[in-house]
């Protein structure tokens, strides 16, 4: 019985709740990385999470439309990211976590760099998508 | 019994004991039930709603529930049809953000006739306490379901049916739309306790019991999480019909969190009723194997087979459900008929079986009389009232006493040549006496029996099927054949019917090579024909040109034309060939299932498996309890075979 109780307690301790409408750990392979280099085709600044859509090649070299999940508007605003911070056509480099689902072009933002002016996000400890 | 269940049971007993004591006191005092309205702050949920991925500990998942959990990824939320869906009903009480309970009062008596509960990511959830019954099984399901409440002394017992499918917890475990939920809500001073019983025999071997505690806090009302999801898919790519899922064995999350917590065995984390009772200690101690355990399972009292069948009862009756605008759904002995009823007459999509024709006709005539021919009171007086020659009185009163007859059936549209859809063609079409342009001598009517029968409309493949003997089945009577056929991707009726365009869309190589669905464009209703059923897997006749991909394409086309009203529900209504009235989320759920099954069978076939081996691998296991059948005219094995042969 003690072990069963411990198992239940462990499950409770490792659980978490979030405002997000889905779980990052459940959606993305958080132990893996993916790097995208391409142009922004859409920036959706919204809640619960913003999305940056980037046209960038997949590992085979074929161009794909990637949906990169970012923070909600409050989190991004606090970091100085506004609705007009990114523009369609901006060339960016994004490091992120790939989707758990094979064949899905979905990525969790870890950091973003715009080489043209040095704009970055995700380079300090506070800038983590929540 | 594990810790979680022990706590839940204890909570339930506490509720009952406390309620009993208070009941006695209330009865003695003649007191009213406590006021549960207000703003409530979530204090604690016995079981958090978002465990690690693939952690099913404490859940009595059956085999189907485990497979469904393993193969359903979180990114299913990113599909266009699900982006705005609220949290699943079982999750709402333990979701963050608090709860607001509002009272609905009768304006005259000021009696409480209902409550509405709001959460952060929810629609208003009504709880009716005015004694109304639950809707029939063919009524639509919603994210909040249909809840009725009954005060048992101090405790409000809430019973909820008509829920959409969703999830039991985050991280995998799903619920079917056969889920029912019972909640016991008790107020103790400023504490509100909720004991929730989630009963879904499709995926659980016994109901899941959970307790949640709230504290009254006037400043704790839930924020509103408006959905500003745009139409783009969150999942990236360019395929708007992308359905994320894991093939069996592909989910990388299974056992993942145990890598850092190696002292937890995998077996109970995979769920199962035998792992949640104290008897499981024998397994932990190495004294027994889990399969050898006997545990006191509290099985669901829900008769799922009956509840599914009740969505499309074969009771020899016609049940009428108003949908939207001029459109009605007639549930006619196991098959659905969609009817547009208005001042232009009646247009039906499908005619039902031959033996039901008289009852269908009677129901349609009743509808036409009540919807169109019913007398209405005069609202205009004098000499210039629209539609009334000369002075309104007494002319209008005599007209009211003798209203014009209801208009007859003008169109019979067939979505396929299936007997349950075309069997009533002859009788329904022949019942019409719709004359235009001077009757038989005029222009514009159908070629046969000009102006005196309804026009039967269908894809030309329906005419080919009905006019050609097949094996021992003779051709249908000529008067039942379609006379207005089309071969293209779509076909518009040549005129508005009851104030709206009606468009037929051909679903290529779907159930057969001759299927269509029908869109009533102003009423926002789609009659899906056999592409969609809420009681079975779709019938696919490969010998007649059907294919799984054609069915999926047809459902995707329906989704492309449909728009949810709000929060991924309502809006465009979809009438299935059989079963309950549905909306975009329901069609998406059905489409998702077919994509998952198609991909599994394709994967097995690519691995070189024979048909028998594929059947033995049970690629439909997690959906069989909901849609499968081992008997009857369309079995699960026939469904698997049809997919295997069409891939």
Interface residues (C-beta under 8 A of the other chain):
Chain A: X1 X3 X4 X5 X6 X7 X8 X9 X10 X11 X12 X14 X15 X16 X17 X18 X19 X21 X22 X23 X25 X26 X27 X29 X42 X44 X46 X47 X48 X51 X53 X64 X65 X66 X67 X69 X99 X100 X101 X102 X104 X105 X106 X107
Chain B: X2 X3 X4 X47 X48 X49 X50 X51 X52 X53 X55 X57 X58 X73 X74 X75 X77 X78 X87 X94 X95 X96 X97 X120 X121 X170 X171 X172 X225 X226 X228 X229 X230 X232 X233 X234 X235 X236 X237 X238 X242 X244 X245 X246 X250 X251 X252 X253 X257 X261 X263 X264 X265 X268 X269 X278 X280 X281 X284
